[in-house]
Amino acid sequence: MPIGGNLDVAKEILRGVAQAQDEINRSGGINGKLLQVAIANDDNDPNLAQQVASQFVKDSRILAVVGHNASNASIAAAPTYQQGELVMISPTSFAQNLSGIGSYVFRTVPNIGSQAEQLAAYTLKTARKTNIAICADSKSIDNQSFRDELVKNITAGGGKINPTNCDLSAANFNSTVMMSQLISSGADSLVLAPYIGRINKALELAAANQGKLTLFASPTLYTFQTLKEGKGDINGMVITVPWHPTAIPNNPFSQNAAKLWGGTVNWRTATAYDATTAITKGLQQSNNREELQKVLHSPSFSVNGATGQIAFQPSGDIKGKAILVKVQPKSNSATGYDFAPL
């Protein structure tokens, strides 16, 4: 978990793990044994993630791992889990090159292609934007995948990508100067795709925008930090996400989460819950790491989770669809704003 790097995101993920743990233990555990969870901090740092993975592999008490958060960390750690034959299920890493990286590597966040496709269609057909600028983070593998998929879908749909190079990780990045360049180049909309640890850069750009360009964003910006710091600057911004509390009517997860945590939760909590639920379901049918991996890959394996039915493809991915949400004012929200489904 990125406990030192982004505590809010770490909490979002840990809530999902804890909720699944609480439910399984209240129902008698896994074949009579209580599920125990060990928490490690990797700060979303690839080197630290590799060290954590090595420690987990050596510890025979660890039967599976829920993590890591950022794709930079997951991709760095994945070979260690694969070589050590320890199941890793990332609930949040959506980079394309994590797909099929190893038979012990899974994830419960849907392929980013479906999310980029949905946002591209909305941008072109509903918002009717014709000159779309994208400000991504060149050091974020997740959002580079998102950018590539978005460009592909916008281009295929007949849209135009603004040629201005906007890199949120650039050492000399200046939001005011960048906005001036984007507007001068004819952009009529702006897609924000920051690294999870540099959300502040995207919010600075949103503030400099002053409502001139219509805002869109990758799933990374679905955070409490976005609402707390962005406020009116991001009002109306549309974000593509893999889950929303209202996505599945009558799904008990959302109601149980609200009771347990005292409010609504976001997609990272849902996908972390699903990762933990998949592991516990798999462990009910297995006795060791190797057997768990085989159970999860079995065509007959499935379990109901927060996002729907969880079943893994040969690549380790799950099938899923995107949901679009929009930042809107909300009087009873702690920030005065909330993410509302479109």
ChimeraX attribute file (.defattr): number of C-alpha atoms within 10 A of each C-alpha:
attribute: neighborCount
match mode: 1-to-1
recipient: residues
	/A:1	24
	/A:2	25
	/A:3	16
	/A:4	12
	/A:5	16
	/A:6	16
	/A:7	13
	/A:8	15
	/A:9	23
	/A:10	19
	/A:11	16
	/A:12	20
	/A:13	28
	/A:14	19
	/A:15	21
	/A:16	28
	/A:17	22
	/A:18	18
	/A:19	21
	/A:20	24
	/A:21	20
	/A:22	14
	/A:23	14
	/A:24	19
	/A:25	15
	/A:26	10
	/A:27	10
	/A:28	12
	/A:29	17
	/A:30	16
	/A:31	10
	/A:32	10
	/A:33	10
	/A:34	15
	/A:35	15
	/A:36	11
	/A:37	14
	/A:38	7
	/A:39	10
	/A:40	15
	/A:41	16
	/A:42	23
	/A:43	22
	/A:44	23
	/A:45	17
	/A:46	19
	/A:47	15
	/A:48	16
	/A:49	28
	/A:50	21
	/A:51	15
	/A:52	16
	/A:53	27
	/A:54	16
	/A:55	14
	/A:56	21
	/A:57	22
	/A:58	11
	/A:59	10
	/A:60	11
	/A:61	10
	/A:62	17
	/A:63	19
	/A:64	24
	/A:65	22
	/A:66	26
	/A:67	28
	/A:68	30
	/A:69	26
	/A:70	28
	/A:71	26
	/A:72	22
	/A:73	24
	/A:74	28
	/A:75	22
	/A:76	20
	/A:77	24
	/A:78	29
	/A:79	17
	/A:80	20
	/A:81	24
	/A:82	17
	/A:83	12
	/A:84	16
	/A:85	19
	/A:86	27
	/A:87	27
	/A:88	28
	/A:89	29
	/A:90	27
	/A:91	28
	/A:92	29
	/A:93	26
	/A:94	28
	/A:95	22
	/A:96	20
	/A:97	12
	/A:98	25
	/A:99	18
	/A:100	15
	/A:101	16
	/A:102	19
	/A:103	19
	/A:104	27
	/A:105	27
	/A:106	30
	/A:107	27
	/A:108	32
	/A:109	28
	/A:110	23
	/A:111	23
	/A:112	28
	/A:113	21
	/A:114	22
	/A:115	24
	/A:116	27
	/A:117	22
	/A:118	18
	/A:119	26
	/A:120	27
	/A:121	17
	/A:122	17
	/A:123	22
	/A:124	19
	/A:125	13
	/A:126	10
	/A:127	12
	/A:128	13
	/A:129	18
	/A:130	19
	/A:131	17
	/A:132	27
	/A:133	27
	/A:134	24
	/A:135	22
	/A:136	26
	/A:137	25
	/A:138	18
	/A:139	15
	/A:140	22
	/A:141	22
	/A:142	29
	/A:143	29
	/A:144	19
	/A:145	19
	/A:146	27
	/A:147	24
	/A:148	14
	/A:149	20
	/A:150	26
	/A:151	21
	/A:152	17
	/A:153	21
	/A:154	21
	/A:155	13
	/A:156	11
	/A:157	14
	/A:158	10
	/A:159	21
	/A:160	17
	/A:161	18
	/A:162	19
	/A:163	14
	/A:164	18
	/A:165	13
	/A:166	21
	/A:167	19
	/A:168	26
	/A:169	17
	/A:170	11
	/A:171	7
	/A:172	8
	/A:173	14
	/A:174	14
	/A:175	20
	/A:176	14
	/A:177	11
	/A:178	19
	/A:179	22
	/A:180	12
	/A:181	15
	/A:182	23
	/A:183	16
	/A:184	10
	/A:185	14
	/A:186	15
	/A:187	24
	/A:188	18
	/A:189	23
	/A:190	25
	/A:191	24
	/A:192	29
	/A:193	29
	/A:194	29
	/A:195	26
	/A:196	22
	/A:197	16
	/A:198	15
	/A:199	20
	/A:200	18
	/A:201	21
	/A:202	24
	/A:203	23
	/A:204	16
	/A:205	22
	/A:206	27
	/A:207	19
	/A:208	18
	/A:209	22
	/A:210	12
	/A:211	14
	/A:212	14
	/A:213	18
	/A:214	21
	/A:215	24
	/A:216	27
	/A:217	27
	/A:218	24
	/A:219	29
	/A:220	24
	/A:221	23
	/A:222	20
	/A:223	20
	/A:224	19
	/A:225	17
	/A:226	21
	/A:227	25
	/A:228	14
	/A:229	16
	/A:230	20
	/A:231	20
	/A:232	19
	/A:233	20
	/A:234	24
	/A:235	20
	/A:236	18
	/A:237	20
	/A:238	25
	/A:239	27
	/A:240	27
	/A:241	29
	/A:242	25
	/A:243	27
	/A:244	22
	/A:245	21
	/A:246	11
	/A:247	16
	/A:248	14
	/A:249	8
	/A:250	9
	/A:251	16
	/A:252	11
	/A:253	19
	/A:254	22
	/A:255	14
	/A:256	15
	/A:257	19
	/A:258	13
	/A:259	10
	/A:260	13
	/A:261	11
	/A:262	9
	/A:263	12
	/A:264	15
	/A:265	22
	/A:266	21
	/A:267	24
	/A:268	29
	/A:269	27
	/A:270	31
	/A:271	28
	/A:272	32
	/A:273	28
	/A:274	29
	/A:275	29
	/A:276	27
	/A:277	24
	/A:278	23
	/A:279	23
	/A:280	22
	/A:281	19
	/A:282	22
	/A:283	21
	/A:284	14
	/A:285	14
	/A:286	16
	/A:287	11
	/A:288	15
	/A:289	18
	/A:290	14
	/A:291	14
	/A:292	24
	/A:293	23
	/A:294	16
	/A:295	19
	/A:296	27
	/A:297	21
	/A:298	14
	/A:299	12
	/A:300	9
	/A:301	15
	/A:302	17
	/A:303	15
	/A:304	14
	/A:305	22
	/A:306	25
	/A:307	24
	/A:308	15
	/A:309	14
	/A:310	22
	/A:311	21
	/A:312	21
	/A:313	16
	/A:314	16
	/A:315	17
	/A:316	22
	/A:317	23
	/A:318	18
	/A:319	15
	/A:320	19
	/A:321	18
	/A:322	23
	/A:323	19
	/A:324	22
	/A:325	23
	/A:326	20
	/A:327	22
	/A:328	20
	/A:329	18
	/A:330	13
	/A:331	10
	/A:332	9
	/A:333	11
	/A:334	11
	/A:335	17
	/A:336	14
	/A:337	22
	/A:338	24
	/A:339	23
	/A:340	18
	/A:341	19
	/A:342	9
